[in-house]
């Protein structure tokens, strides 16, 4: 990694665990290989949205493995001590290479769009801090900080409020957004059922229960009606 490589536009950091360790709450609904497939599909969706966002200059993935991450995207090593230390480690690398603004995203946002991302970054640039909450209004599904040097990541229970407190500690204006594509993170079987009901072509390869249709089948039903 060369100095200045990440200085154009906002740098996005996407955190993802080793794929076989992801989405254990879906163990009763998806076989291990299908859970890995789901994680890969969601990560690809997040990366595609970031590629399409006007305000994102660079993308890095923080993970213990490259797996199917495209070769043009850098993978920074996850030290294995939890999400917040992994983000601290990635932030240190980026800051050392001249980064002045960072967007943190998880890999399990299956409906996120480039417009969602641009809205969050644009909002954060006005105050130095912006976050997007989860559907429950207590978690953090996206986080923008600038400058990123002193911010203490607080991902975990009630992280929305902890991050707002941290922004206040640093004198940052707090922008808290609710954006549809950033609110929905997939954790359990009900979330998976909701995703499949959206008939998104990206997820057609996932196994379905009786009564759950693919995008193509849903289109045929609509035409027949």
Secondary structure, DSSP 8 states (H G I E B T S, - for coil): --TTTT-SSEEEEEE---GGGS-GGGTTTS-HHHHHHHHHHHHHHHHHHHHH-TTEEEEEEEES--TT--TTSEEEE--SS-HHHHHHHHHHHHHHTT---EEEEES--TT--HHHHHHHHHHHHHHSEEEEE-TTSSSEEEEEESS-SS-----STTHHHHHHHHHHHTT---EEE--HHHH----SHHHHHHHHHTT-GGGTTS---TT---HHHHHHHHHH-
